[in-house]
Amino acid sequence: GCEREVTEAGKGSSDELKNECIMRLSWALVHSRRPEDVQRGIAMLEDLRMFDITFVPTQEFCVIKLPRLVRLALIYCKGTQYLDIVVSSMLEYLAIRESQCNLNLNQFINCKKLTQLELVVDSPIPADERSTYQKLIFSQPTLKELSFCSFVLELLSAVTVTKGLPFTLNSLSYLRMSVNVGQIHQISYTLELLNSFPNLMKLDILVRNGTCYPTGCDRADAIMKSLDRPTCLDRPLDKLTHIIMYNFGGSQVELFFVRLLLAHSPSLVKLIISQWEPLVESEKINITTELMCFPHASPEAHLSIVCGRS
C-alpha cells in the first residue's frame, strides 16, 4: 500500500497524488508496524513536507533514509529530537519551523547544494547550537534564498563582531529575516550580514520589538550612536533593488536603519513600508516626510507605505 503510493508519487503524475501520498506517508512514519516497508517507499521520494507530526523514540524505526530527496519541510513537528534523517547530498530546499529547538541540524551540514533555506524557532535557542547554525547557513556555496527568525539572529549575534564576518555568500540574492530593533547587536549583525552578501537583490525585514526578549531593550540613543559609525555599512549594496519592512512602527531606530539602507543602495527601485497597526494620518504623513527627506543613493527609488498584514 504505502510503498506503491510513494513510488507513484516519486514518478510524479499529479500534485494531488503527491500531497495525498505525503499525508499517508507521514501517518505511516508514526503508526506503521512494519517500518522496513515504509523505508522502501520513502527511498523514492524527492519532495517531503510534514506538518504537525509527533515523533516518538522507538527501537525499530529510528533512521529515515531519503537518498533521492530534493525538498524537505518539517513544519511544527513534535519530538524531532528523535528524528534521524539521512538525506541526499542533492538536497536543494530545507525548511525547518519549530516551537523549540529540538531537531539536530548537524544532519544537514554536508548538504552543499542548498538553494533555499528557512530556519524558524519560536523560542530562544541554546548558545551551544551557535556553531551548528553558523556552519549550516554560512557554508552553502549555492544558497540563493535565506530566511530566519529573530531568535536565530539573537543566537548568531551573541558574539561581538569587530572586523567583519569571516565569510561571503556570493550566490545569495534574497534575504528574509526578523530583527529585534531594540537590541544593538542584532541590528549591527544585520548590517554585517548585508556586507557579506554582495549580490543581494531583495531584502525583507520583519521588525520585532524587545518586549518578548529576556535581555530587554537597549536605549534608542545608544543604538543610533552605534549605527552612526562609518564601519556599519562599509560598502554600497550595489545589487539591492527591493526592500520591504514589515511591522514598521516608525520609531527613531527604525527610521535611522532605513536611512542607512537608502544611503547605501544605488540600485534601489522600491522600498515598501508595511505597518500592521494602522496609524493616524498625521503620524503617517510625518513618517513619509521624514523618509523622503533622507539621502537616496538611487534616484529611481520609489516609496510605498501600506497597512495590513497582506
Backbone bond lengths (Angstrom), bond angles and torsions (degrees), N, CA, C in turn:
res aa  C-N    CA-C-N  psi(-1)  N-CA   C-N-CA  omega(-1)  CA-C   N-CA-C  phi
1 G - - - 1.444 - - 1.505 111.91 -
2 C 1.333 117.28 -68.33 1.466 119.78 -175.53 1.515 110.88 -65.75
3 E 1.362 116.70 -39.63 1.463 119.18 -178.55 1.521 110.61 -62.47
4 R 1.327 117.95 -43.39 1.461 121.10 -179.77 1.522 110.68 -62.86
5 E 1.334 116.28 -43.70 1.459 119.92 -177.70 1.517 111.20 -65.44
6 V 1.336 116.52 -42.19 1.456 120.00 -179.60 1.513 110.44 -65.95
7 T 1.330 117.26 -39.54 1.457 120.58 178.32 1.520 110.57 -60.74
8 E 1.335 116.87 -42.95 1.458 120.03 178.79 1.519 111.17 -64.42
9 A 1.315 115.91 -38.75 1.465 118.80 178.42 1.509 110.57 -65.01
10 G 1.335 116.16 -37.79 1.454 119.18 178.72 1.516 111.82 -62.51
11 K 1.336 116.82 -32.84 1.461 120.06 177.54 1.520 111.43 -74.97
12 G 1.332 116.58 -24.93 1.465 120.50 169.48 1.504 114.62 75.70
13 S 1.356 118.32 66.54 1.458 120.14 177.20 1.519 112.51 -86.64
14 S 1.355 118.07 -32.41 1.461 120.44 -179.87 1.513 109.61 -161.22
15 D 1.351 115.69 154.53 1.462 120.36 177.87 1.522 111.16 -64.86
16 E 1.354 117.09 -35.60 1.451 119.95 -179.14 1.523 110.83 -63.09
17 L 1.327 116.15 -42.62 1.455 120.14 179.76 1.516 110.72 -64.34
18 K 1.337 116.16 -41.58 1.458 119.43 179.78 1.519 111.23 -62.85
19 N 1.329 116.61 -45.44 1.456 120.22 -178.60 1.524 111.25 -63.46
20 E 1.354 116.24 -42.97 1.457 119.75 178.77 1.520 110.44 -63.10
21 C 1.317 116.11 -40.61 1.456 120.10 -179.18 1.518 111.26 -65.41
22 I 1.327 116.13 -42.52 1.460 119.64 -179.41 1.521 110.42 -62.70
23 M 1.341 117.62 -39.08 1.457 119.90 177.98 1.527 110.49 -64.81
24 R 1.336 116.53 -42.28 1.462 119.43 178.97 1.526 110.81 -66.57
25 L 1.313 115.74 -37.99 1.451 119.96 179.50 1.520 110.30 -65.42
26 S 1.337 117.22 -44.07 1.452 120.68 179.11 1.523 110.55 -58.94
27 W 1.340 116.63 -41.01 1.458 120.34 176.65 1.525 109.81 -63.43
28 A 1.325 116.10 -40.88 1.460 119.89 -177.30 1.520 111.85 -66.77
29 L 1.338 116.75 -34.85 1.462 119.81 179.78 1.522 111.41 -59.27
30 V 1.324 115.62 -31.27 1.458 119.76 -177.15 1.528 111.72 -91.86
31 H 1.352 118.24 -36.10 1.459 121.37 -167.02 1.533 114.08 -110.02
32 S 1.307 119.51 -11.29 1.461 119.66 -171.98 1.524 111.93 -64.96
33 R 1.326 116.09 137.94 1.460 121.52 174.27 1.529 110.84 -90.37
34 R 1.317 117.15 -10.64 1.460 120.61 179.38 1.521 108.55 -125.72
35 P 1.334 117.13 79.78 1.464 120.38 -175.91 1.515 113.97 -62.02
36 E 1.346 117.58 -24.85 1.463 118.73 179.70 1.527 110.98 -66.04
37 D 1.344 117.73 -32.02 1.459 120.40 176.70 1.521 111.00 -68.46
38 V 1.320 115.18 -42.32 1.459 119.51 178.67 1.521 110.25 -62.61
39 Q 1.339 117.11 -41.42 1.458 120.97 -176.49 1.522 111.78 -62.13
40 R 1.326 117.44 -37.93 1.458 119.81 178.44 1.523 110.58 -64.30
41 G 1.326 116.45 -37.82 1.456 119.60 177.59 1.511 112.38 -69.51
42 I 1.318 116.18 -40.37 1.460 121.11 -179.81 1.521 111.38 -59.14
43 A 1.320 116.55 -35.00 1.461 120.96 -175.80 1.524 112.70 -58.79
44 M 1.341 117.32 -18.03 1.455 120.36 -179.47 1.523 112.79 -89.80
45 L 1.321 118.24 -11.49 1.461 120.92 -172.27 1.523 112.76 -71.99
46 E 1.316 114.97 138.67 1.458 121.64 171.71 1.527 111.51 -111.44
47 D 1.329 116.84 -19.43 1.467 122.01 -176.04 1.526 107.96 -139.38
48 L 1.338 117.25 120.86 1.462 120.89 -178.41 1.521 109.87 -136.11
49 R 1.335 115.87 124.67 1.460 122.51 176.12 1.522 108.10 -127.34
50 M 1.331 116.32 124.33 1.459 121.32 178.77 1.519 109.27 -122.43
51 F 1.332 115.28 129.93 1.464 121.65 -177.35 1.525 109.84 -125.28
52 D 1.335 115.85 126.97 1.465 122.56 173.89 1.526 112.13 55.85
53 I 1.328 116.42 42.07 1.460 122.07 175.35 1.529 108.26 -96.81
54 T 1.332 117.21 140.43 1.461 121.61 177.40 1.522 109.40 -105.56
55 F 1.332 116.35 122.80 1.462 122.16 177.62 1.525 108.92 -101.58
56 V 1.330 115.88 140.62 1.461 120.95 179.28 1.523 108.44 -126.37
57 P 1.343 118.27 152.21 1.470 120.06 -179.97 1.525 111.05 -71.54
58 T 1.330 116.61 131.09 1.462 122.23 175.33 1.517 108.49 -139.76
59 Q 1.324 115.81 156.91 1.464 120.33 178.00 1.519 111.42 -82.49
60 E 1.334 116.22 -27.68 1.462 119.12 -173.26 1.520 113.26 -82.81
61 F 1.318 117.78 -28.54 1.466 119.25 -169.27 1.515 108.91 -138.45
62 C 1.312 117.83 86.49 1.458 120.77 -174.74 1.526 112.40 -117.78
63 V 1.329 117.98 -15.32 1.455 121.07 -176.79 1.529 109.33 -124.66
64 I 1.327 115.97 130.88 1.463 121.71 175.07 1.521 108.11 -111.09
65 K 1.321 117.23 117.44 1.460 121.76 -179.29 1.522 109.46 -100.75
66 L 1.329 114.85 125.44 1.466 121.48 -176.27 1.530 109.08 -128.20
67 P 1.317 118.00 72.54 1.466 121.14 -171.83 1.521 115.00 -68.56
68 R 1.343 118.16 -18.78 1.465 120.70 -178.21 1.526 112.91 -109.55
69 L 1.299 116.78 3.96 1.457 120.06 -171.14 1.524 111.96 -66.29
70 V 1.339 115.40 133.84 1.461 122.87 177.61 1.527 110.70 -113.13
71 R 1.341 116.60 -33.54 1.470 121.47 -177.52 1.526 109.46 -131.26
72 L 1.343 116.00 130.44 1.462 121.20 179.68 1.522 109.78 -136.34
73 A 1.338 116.21 129.48 1.464 121.98 175.37 1.521 108.85 -131.94
74 L 1.324 116.21 124.19 1.461 122.92 173.99 1.524 106.64 -116.13
75 I 1.318 116.60 105.04 1.461 121.87 -171.15 1.530 109.86 -110.63
76 Y 1.309 116.00 107.44 1.460 124.08 176.62 1.522 112.49 49.22
77 C 1.333 115.12 46.54 1.460 120.75 171.77 1.530 108.99 -84.76
78 K 1.318 116.01 153.87 1.463 121.25 -179.23 1.524 109.37 -108.71
79 G 1.330 115.79 152.70 1.458 120.39 178.69 1.512 113.39 70.96
80 T 1.326 118.02 25.24 1.469 120.34 -177.50 1.525 112.54 -68.71
81 Q 1.338 117.56 -12.54 1.461 119.04 175.14 1.526 111.42 -66.97
82 Y 1.334 116.58 -18.27 1.462 121.05 177.94 1.523 111.94 -92.38
83 L 1.318 116.72 -0.69 1.461 121.05 -174.57 1.525 110.05 -93.42
84 D 1.312 115.73 120.69 1.466 122.04 177.97 1.528 107.56 -114.62
85 I 1.335 116.22 108.93 1.459 121.15 -175.20 1.522 110.08 -111.23
86 V 1.317 116.20 127.87 1.463 121.65 172.60 1.521 106.60 -105.31
87 V 1.328 116.55 104.03 1.460 120.57 -174.24 1.522 110.98 -102.55
88 S 1.301 114.22 162.32 1.454 121.34 177.62 1.523 110.62 -70.64
89 S 1.314 116.27 148.27 1.462 120.24 173.64 1.522 111.04 -69.09
90 M 1.341 116.59 -7.72 1.460 121.74 179.17 1.527 112.41 -87.69
91 L 1.323 118.55 2.46 1.460 121.54 -178.56 1.527 110.48 -55.90
92 E 1.339 115.99 127.25 1.465 121.52 -177.62 1.526 113.08 -110.90
93 Y 1.324 116.97 -27.01 1.465 121.03 -175.09 1.520 108.89 -129.90
94 L 1.337 116.44 127.48 1.460 121.31 178.19 1.522 108.96 -137.12
95 A 1.333 116.35 121.60 1.466 121.83 177.71 1.520 108.72 -126.52
96 I 1.325 116.08 121.44 1.455 122.30 179.07 1.522 108.39 -123.53
97 R 1.325 116.55 121.93 1.466 121.46 173.59 1.522 107.48 -129.11
98 E 1.336 115.71 124.10 1.459 120.76 -177.23 1.520 110.67 -137.55
99 S 1.334 115.31 152.95 1.459 119.76 173.11 1.521 110.28 -75.24
100 Q 1.332 116.37 -36.27 1.457 123.18 176.03 1.514 108.82 -134.07
101 C 1.330 115.49 157.33 1.465 120.54 -178.87 1.521 109.51 -77.00
102 N 1.336 117.33 97.84 1.462 121.97 -178.69 1.524 113.24 -119.12
103 L 1.319 117.09 -37.56 1.460 120.99 -174.01 1.525 111.26 -68.30
104 N 1.328 115.82 137.33 1.460 121.64 176.74 1.529 109.47 -79.97
105 L 1.327 116.59 103.11 1.466 120.92 -176.91 1.518 112.99 -74.56
106 N 1.324 118.01 -11.88 1.464 120.23 177.27 1.522 111.76 -60.50
107 Q 1.325 116.62 -19.85 1.464 120.68 178.45 1.522 112.24 -64.20
108 F 1.345 116.53 -18.15 1.463 120.47 -174.70 1.532 112.99 -113.53
109 I 1.313 117.09 4.76 1.464 120.88 -175.37 1.524 111.78 -60.57
110 N 1.320 117.54 -35.18 1.467 120.84 -176.24 1.527 113.55 -87.59
111 C 1.313 117.12 6.43 1.471 120.38 175.79 1.528 108.48 -82.94
112 K 1.307 117.13 99.46 1.465 122.01 -173.16 1.523 113.72 -103.03
113 K 1.340 116.75 13.05 1.462 119.33 178.22 1.523 111.91 -118.21
114 L 1.324 116.03 19.04 1.455 119.52 177.99 1.524 110.63 -63.91
115 T 1.316 116.16 133.10 1.465 121.32 172.73 1.527 111.76 -110.44
116 Q 1.349 117.16 -22.05 1.461 121.83 178.50 1.522 109.15 -134.73
117 L 1.339 115.96 130.42 1.462 121.16 -178.55 1.522 109.32 -138.48
118 E 1.325 116.24 127.58 1.470 122.04 177.75 1.522 109.10 -128.59
119 L 1.339 116.71 125.96 1.459 122.59 -179.93 1.522 108.93 -130.52
120 V 1.330 116.21 111.79 1.463 121.48 -179.13 1.523 109.02 -130.77
121 V 1.330 116.05 124.59 1.463 122.72 175.76 1.522 107.07 -129.62
122 D 1.330 116.78 135.79 1.462 120.85 -173.49 1.525 114.10 -92.20
123 S 1.326 117.85 12.49 1.459 121.34 179.63 1.524 108.65 -151.32
124 P 1.344 118.29 163.95 1.470 120.60 -178.66 1.524 112.39 -55.90
125 I 1.329 115.60 144.62 1.461 123.10 -177.42 1.523 108.92 -102.26
126 P 1.341 119.02 133.85 1.465 120.95 179.94 1.524 112.06 -56.31
127 A 1.331 116.02 143.21 1.468 121.44 -175.94 1.519 112.38 -61.93
128 D 1.337 117.84 -29.37 1.463 119.30 -177.85 1.526 112.77 -72.76
129 E 1.329 117.12 -2.75 1.461 120.91 175.89 1.527 112.14 -90.35
130 R 1.331 117.50 -4.38 1.466 120.61 -172.79 1.527 111.70 -59.04
131 S 1.305 117.27 -46.84 1.465 120.74 -177.39 1.526 111.48 -60.38
132 T 1.320 116.75 -40.54 1.465 120.55 179.74 1.522 111.33 -64.01
133 Y 1.322 116.48 -45.59 1.468 120.19 178.66 1.528 110.94 -62.76
134 Q 1.319 117.03 -41.69 1.462 120.37 179.40 1.522 111.19 -61.45
135 K 1.324 116.41 -45.28 1.461 120.22 -179.37 1.523 111.29 -64.09
136 L 1.327 116.00 -42.82 1.460 119.00 -177.16 1.522 111.56 -66.79
137 I 1.331 116.99 -42.26 1.464 120.33 -174.89 1.520 112.30 -79.06
138 F 1.319 116.83 -45.80 1.459 120.24 -165.24 1.527 114.81 -99.05
139 S 1.330 117.05 7.85 1.467 119.09 176.68 1.523 110.78 -117.58
140 Q 1.345 115.34 32.36 1.464 121.19 -178.53 1.526 109.70 -107.25
141 P 1.326 118.43 99.87 1.468 120.64 -174.89 1.522 114.57 -69.68
142 T 1.357 117.55 -16.59 1.469 120.23 -176.83 1.528 112.76 -112.78
143 L 1.325 118.17 8.07 1.461 121.29 -174.33 1.526 111.23 -66.79
144 K 1.342 115.75 125.63 1.465 121.62 179.77 1.528 112.58 -107.66
145 E 1.337 116.73 -35.80 1.462 121.04 -178.19 1.529 109.51 -127.49
146 L 1.331 115.28 129.75 1.462 121.49 -178.44 1.517 108.97 -130.98
147 S 1.330 115.83 132.81 1.462 121.22 179.49 1.518 108.80 -137.55
148 F 1.342 116.52 128.94 1.465 118.81 175.40 1.523 110.48 -151.75
149 C 1.338 114.81 161.00 1.459 121.77 -174.34 1.526 110.61 -91.58
150 S 1.334 115.79 175.17 1.462 120.30 -177.07 1.522 112.32 -71.60
151 F 1.336 118.47 -22.10 1.461 119.17 176.02 1.526 110.93 -72.66
152 V 1.321 117.41 -32.31 1.466 119.91 171.80 1.521 109.68 -66.88
153 L 1.324 116.63 -43.19 1.464 119.98 177.43 1.521 111.10 -62.71
154 E 1.324 117.15 -39.08 1.468 121.47 177.13 1.524 110.47 -59.39
155 L 1.321 116.46 -41.99 1.462 121.46 179.11 1.520 111.08 -65.12
156 L 1.331 116.99 -48.94 1.461 121.34 -176.20 1.520 111.89 -66.90
157 S 1.327 117.19 -34.99 1.465 120.94 -173.20 1.515 113.66 -88.93
158 A 1.335 117.42 2.61 1.465 120.14 -177.64 1.523 112.17 -67.34
159 V 1.327 117.18 -22.46 1.466 121.96 177.54 1.522 108.71 -96.42
160 T 1.323 116.77 128.06 1.460 121.73 -177.47 1.524 111.24 -65.58
161 V 1.325 116.05 132.00 1.463 122.13 177.47 1.525 108.29 -104.79
162 T 1.336 116.95 122.21 1.467 120.28 -176.73 1.526 113.01 -109.75
163 K 1.319 118.28 -29.92 1.461 120.52 -175.05 1.522 112.49 -127.40
164 G 1.308 116.78 34.36 1.457 119.53 179.96 1.516 111.70 85.69
165 L 1.316 115.73 159.63 1.456 120.90 -179.35 1.527 110.29 -78.60
166 P 1.337 117.01 145.51 1.469 120.76 -174.27 1.523 113.89 -83.37
167 F 1.308 118.18 37.03 1.460 120.76 -179.66 1.523 109.06 -157.46
168 T 1.327 114.95 161.75 1.463 122.16 173.73 1.522 108.02 -140.92
169 L 1.328 116.21 129.29 1.462 120.77 175.94 1.522 108.56 -106.65
170 N 1.321 115.70 93.78 1.464 120.62 -176.73 1.520 112.93 -71.00
171 S 1.327 117.30 -23.81 1.468 120.27 -175.11 1.524 112.78 -83.77
172 L 1.331 118.52 -17.37 1.461 120.77 -172.86 1.527 111.50 -70.68
173 S 1.337 115.87 126.30 1.465 120.59 179.57 1.527 113.18 -119.52
174 Y 1.336 117.81 -15.40 1.467 120.89 -175.50 1.524 108.78 -138.98
175 L 1.336 116.07 120.62 1.463 122.20 -179.87 1.520 109.57 -122.06
176 R 1.336 115.83 125.77 1.463 122.36 173.73 1.522 107.83 -120.73
177 M 1.329 116.83 127.44 1.456 119.19 -175.71 1.521 110.96 -153.19
178 S 1.338 115.18 158.81 1.461 121.95 172.47 1.517 108.29 -107.77
179 V 1.333 116.04 139.19 1.466 121.11 -176.71 1.523 109.40 -131.83
180 N 1.317 116.02 129.03 1.459 120.94 171.88 1.522 107.50 -83.16
181 V 1.317 116.62 104.39 1.463 120.87 -175.21 1.519 112.26 -73.55
182 G 1.327 117.12 -2.98 1.456 120.08 178.50 1.513 113.73 -90.24
183 Q 1.339 117.75 4.98 1.457 120.37 -178.26 1.528 110.44 -128.83
184 I 1.324 115.21 126.51 1.462 121.31 -177.23 1.518 111.27 -57.89
185 H 1.320 116.38 -46.96 1.466 118.42 -172.22 1.521 112.02 -66.11
186 Q 1.333 118.31 -30.71 1.461 118.88 177.83 1.525 111.43 -69.82
187 I 1.319 117.12 -43.66 1.463 119.65 179.30 1.523 110.58 -67.29
188 S 1.326 116.85 -42.80 1.469 120.31 -179.93 1.519 111.02 -62.44
189 Y 1.332 116.50 -41.68 1.460 119.97 179.81 1.527 110.73 -66.87
190 T 1.325 116.48 -36.05 1.463 120.01 176.53 1.525 110.98 -58.68
191 L 1.319 116.50 -43.67 1.467 120.39 178.70 1.523 111.30 -66.39
192 E 1.330 117.09 -36.39 1.466 119.83 175.58 1.526 110.50 -64.11
193 L 1.323 116.55 -38.05 1.462 119.74 176.44 1.521 111.09 -60.73
194 L 1.320 116.16 -44.88 1.463 119.93 -179.80 1.523 110.90 -61.51
195 N 1.313 116.88 -35.48 1.465 120.51 175.44 1.523 112.01 -63.67
196 S 1.340 116.13 -26.42 1.467 120.82 -174.71 1.524 113.60 -94.72
197 F 1.337 116.85 -0.36 1.465 121.25 179.24 1.530 108.85 -118.72
198 P 1.320 118.67 77.80 1.470 121.31 -170.82 1.519 114.76 -66.56
199 N 1.334 118.27 -19.18 1.464 120.80 -178.08 1.526 112.86 -109.80
200 L 1.320 116.40 21.05 1.458 120.99 179.27 1.526 110.66 -65.08
201 M 1.345 116.16 129.96 1.462 121.42 -179.02 1.527 112.77 -112.30
202 K 1.338 116.64 -33.65 1.465 120.73 -177.77 1.522 109.73 -128.22
203 L 1.329 115.52 134.97 1.462 121.70 -178.93 1.527 109.33 -132.32
204 D 1.330 116.56 119.47 1.463 122.68 174.63 1.522 108.37 -114.21
205 I 1.329 116.94 125.70 1.462 121.01 179.77 1.521 109.43 -124.95
206 L 1.324 115.56 124.70 1.458 121.59 172.31 1.524 107.84 -95.11
207 V 1.307 116.87 116.30 1.462 122.06 -176.76 1.526 109.66 -79.73
208 R 1.325 115.20 126.56 1.462 121.72 174.10 1.517 109.13 -114.92
209 N 1.329 116.45 147.69 1.458 118.91 172.19 1.518 109.21 -95.59
210 G 1.314 116.85 176.22 1.460 120.15 -172.14 1.503 115.71 -90.14
211 T 1.324 119.15 3.29 1.456 120.07 -172.01 1.525 113.14 -68.24
212 C 1.345 117.61 -23.31 1.459 119.19 -176.93 1.520 112.13 -95.26
213 Y 1.334 117.91 8.40 1.449 121.36 -176.91 1.521 110.43 -107.99
214 P 1.338 117.93 135.63 1.458 120.84 -179.62 1.522 112.58 -60.62
215 T 1.332 117.26 -30.48 1.463 120.51 -176.69 1.515 112.79 -82.71
216 G 1.343 117.64 -5.47 1.455 120.44 175.39 1.511 113.04 73.53
217 C 1.352 116.29 -152.14 1.460 122.41 -174.44 1.523 110.88 -123.53
218 D 1.329 115.17 150.62 1.460 121.04 170.86 1.525 108.49 -88.36
219 R 1.320 115.98 162.67 1.456 120.15 179.25 1.521 110.30 -70.09
220 A 1.341 115.24 141.97 1.462 120.39 -176.57 1.514 111.63 -60.61
221 D 1.341 117.98 -40.91 1.464 119.52 -178.30 1.516 111.31 -66.71
222 A 1.337 117.03 -34.10 1.464 120.43 177.45 1.521 110.94 -67.91
223 I 1.333 116.29 -38.73 1.462 120.24 178.91 1.524 110.57 -64.61
224 M 1.323 116.66 -46.86 1.466 120.06 -177.68 1.524 111.44 -67.16
225 K 1.325 117.37 -34.04 1.458 120.21 176.01 1.520 110.48 -64.49
226 S 1.330 115.74 -39.83 1.463 120.19 178.20 1.526 111.11 -66.00
227 L 1.332 116.25 -39.63 1.464 120.14 -178.56 1.521 112.89 -74.09
228 D 1.306 116.88 -14.69 1.463 120.66 -177.36 1.521 112.24 -81.63
229 R 1.336 116.84 -0.67 1.462 120.19 179.00 1.531 110.22 -72.28
230 P 1.329 118.36 139.60 1.476 120.84 -179.82 1.520 113.29 -60.09
231 T 1.332 117.40 -25.16 1.464 120.52 -176.21 1.526 113.31 -80.21
232 C 1.340 117.88 -5.97 1.467 119.63 -179.07 1.527 111.05 -59.75
233 L 1.307 116.33 -49.31 1.465 122.17 172.24 1.517 106.63 -129.05
234 D 1.320 115.94 98.18 1.461 119.16 -172.52 1.525 113.19 -94.61
235 R 1.326 117.18 10.42 1.461 120.42 175.16 1.521 108.31 -152.62
236 P 1.322 118.03 155.76 1.470 120.28 178.01 1.523 111.68 -71.12
237 L 1.310 115.90 149.45 1.461 122.15 174.87 1.528 107.31 -90.61
238 D 1.324 114.78 77.09 1.466 121.85 -166.87 1.521 114.40 -60.70
239 K 1.327 117.49 -34.69 1.466 120.44 -173.44 1.527 113.38 -95.65
240 L 1.317 117.68 -8.32 1.463 120.81 -174.33 1.529 110.95 -69.66
241 T 1.343 116.25 119.18 1.468 121.09 -177.20 1.529 113.43 -114.91
242 H 1.338 117.96 -26.24 1.463 120.72 -175.77 1.533 110.47 -134.46
243 I 1.325 115.81 131.78 1.464 122.49 176.37 1.526 108.44 -130.27
244 I 1.329 115.89 133.56 1.465 121.30 171.97 1.523 108.41 -124.88
245 M 1.324 116.40 128.14 1.462 122.28 175.06 1.529 107.60 -111.13
246 Y 1.333 116.44 110.76 1.461 121.02 179.76 1.530 110.77 -91.55
247 N 1.325 115.82 151.75 1.467 122.23 177.39 1.524 111.31 58.24
248 F 1.307 116.20 37.11 1.467 122.36 -177.47 1.523 108.99 -73.82
249 G 1.336 116.28 126.40 1.452 120.62 -176.74 1.509 115.11 -103.87
250 G 1.343 116.54 -11.71 1.454 120.04 178.26 1.511 114.96 84.53
251 S 1.338 118.24 17.03 1.462 120.66 177.81 1.525 110.07 -68.88
252 Q 1.316 116.05 162.65 1.459 120.49 -179.76 1.528 111.48 -62.73
253 V 1.320 117.21 -36.03 1.467 120.07 178.26 1.525 110.30 -64.90
254 E 1.332 117.38 -44.57 1.460 120.80 178.75 1.527 110.94 -61.47
255 L 1.318 116.64 -44.73 1.462 120.75 179.60 1.522 110.99 -63.52
256 F 1.318 117.09 -40.01 1.464 121.05 179.15 1.529 110.12 -64.14
257 F 1.324 116.28 -40.97 1.459 121.22 179.20 1.528 110.59 -63.11
258 V 1.331 116.53 -45.10 1.467 120.62 178.27 1.519 110.47 -62.98
259 R 1.317 117.33 -37.84 1.467 120.51 178.45 1.524 110.85 -59.27
260 L 1.327 116.57 -41.50 1.464 120.34 177.29 1.526 111.04 -60.53
261 L 1.328 116.12 -45.38 1.463 119.88 -178.92 1.524 111.53 -63.69
262 L 1.317 117.07 -43.45 1.464 120.68 179.46 1.523 111.64 -62.73
263 A 1.316 116.42 -38.21 1.463 120.67 -176.72 1.519 112.93 -74.38
264 H 1.345 117.73 -16.48 1.465 120.60 -175.02 1.524 112.88 -118.33
265 S 1.329 117.99 14.71 1.468 120.80 -176.96 1.526 110.35 -122.24
266 P 1.327 118.26 82.09 1.470 121.41 -175.18 1.525 114.37 -69.45
267 S 1.336 117.59 -16.34 1.470 120.55 -179.26 1.524 112.53 -104.47
268 L 1.312 117.32 8.11 1.462 120.90 -174.63 1.529 111.43 -61.03
269 V 1.334 115.50 131.35 1.459 122.37 178.13 1.528 110.83 -105.04
270 K 1.333 116.51 -41.72 1.467 118.88 -175.68 1.524 110.87 -144.37
271 L 1.325 115.02 135.00 1.460 123.63 170.49 1.523 107.52 -119.60
272 I 1.329 116.00 119.72 1.461 121.39 179.35 1.522 109.17 -110.31
273 I 1.310 116.14 124.27 1.456 122.59 175.10 1.524 107.47 -104.25
274 S 1.322 116.59 114.77 1.459 121.48 -178.00 1.524 109.03 -108.01
275 Q 1.319 115.69 119.83 1.464 121.71 -179.42 1.520 109.20 -108.76
276 W 1.318 115.97 116.85 1.458 119.83 -178.04 1.523 111.76 -74.27
277 E 1.317 116.20 -34.36 1.461 120.03 177.75 1.524 108.41 -99.70
278 P 1.318 118.46 124.17 1.471 120.31 -177.83 1.522 112.08 -63.30
279 L 1.326 115.63 138.27 1.456 121.87 178.31 1.522 109.80 -103.02
280 V 1.316 115.23 155.56 1.462 118.53 172.90 1.522 107.98 -67.40
281 E 1.306 116.66 156.05 1.463 121.52 -172.67 1.521 112.18 -58.73
282 S 1.326 117.55 -36.87 1.465 119.97 -178.67 1.523 111.58 -65.82
283 E 1.339 117.23 -38.86 1.466 120.32 177.79 1.525 110.63 -66.01
284 K 1.324 116.21 -41.00 1.464 120.29 179.32 1.522 110.73 -63.17
285 I 1.324 116.61 -41.11 1.466 120.57 178.87 1.523 110.53 -64.91
286 N 1.336 117.08 -41.31 1.464 120.80 179.96 1.526 111.13 -62.66
287 I 1.336 116.47 -43.81 1.464 120.08 179.51 1.524 110.47 -64.89
288 T 1.323 116.28 -45.00 1.466 120.16 179.49 1.521 111.02 -60.32
289 T 1.321 116.71 -44.83 1.466 121.03 -179.11 1.517 110.98 -62.21
290 E 1.331 116.16 -43.64 1.462 119.40 -178.42 1.522 111.04 -66.24
291 L 1.330 117.08 -42.11 1.459 120.14 178.96 1.525 111.49 -63.51
292 M 1.312 117.29 -40.34 1.458 120.95 -179.23 1.523 112.16 -68.76
293 C 1.328 116.75 -24.05 1.466 120.15 179.80 1.525 112.79 -82.19
294 F 1.327 117.22 -14.30 1.459 119.58 -179.82 1.530 110.01 -67.23
295 P 1.331 118.05 148.11 1.470 120.70 174.16 1.527 110.91 -61.82
296 H 1.316 116.72 131.62 1.460 123.16 179.65 1.526 109.09 -110.45
297 A 1.332 116.54 122.15 1.459 119.34 175.96 1.519 111.08 -72.50
298 S 1.326 116.48 -23.51 1.463 121.04 179.94 1.523 110.60 -110.07
299 P 1.329 118.24 121.38 1.475 120.00 177.18 1.522 112.63 -71.63
300 E 1.342 117.24 -13.43 1.463 121.31 -177.74 1.524 112.82 -93.33
301 A 1.324 118.10 -2.88 1.465 120.89 -174.45 1.524 111.41 -64.44
302 H 1.337 115.45 130.77 1.465 121.98 179.67 1.520 108.67 -114.58
303 L 1.316 117.43 131.85 1.461 123.42 -177.91 1.521 110.57 -103.96
304 S 1.352 115.63 131.12 1.463 121.30 174.86 1.521 108.87 -129.88
305 I 1.329 116.12 136.55 1.460 121.79 174.92 1.523 107.95 -117.53
306 V 1.327 115.98 122.33 1.460 121.08 -177.69 1.523 109.00 -125.68
307 C 1.320 116.58 157.02 1.459 122.72 178.68 1.524 109.38 -118.65
308 G 1.324 115.47 145.68 1.457 120.57 179.44 1.506 111.36 110.16
309 R 1.333 115.95 170.98 1.463 122.08 -174.98 1.516 112.87 -100.56
310 S 1.301 119.24 7.96 1.467 121.52 -178.30 1.515 110.44 -75.04
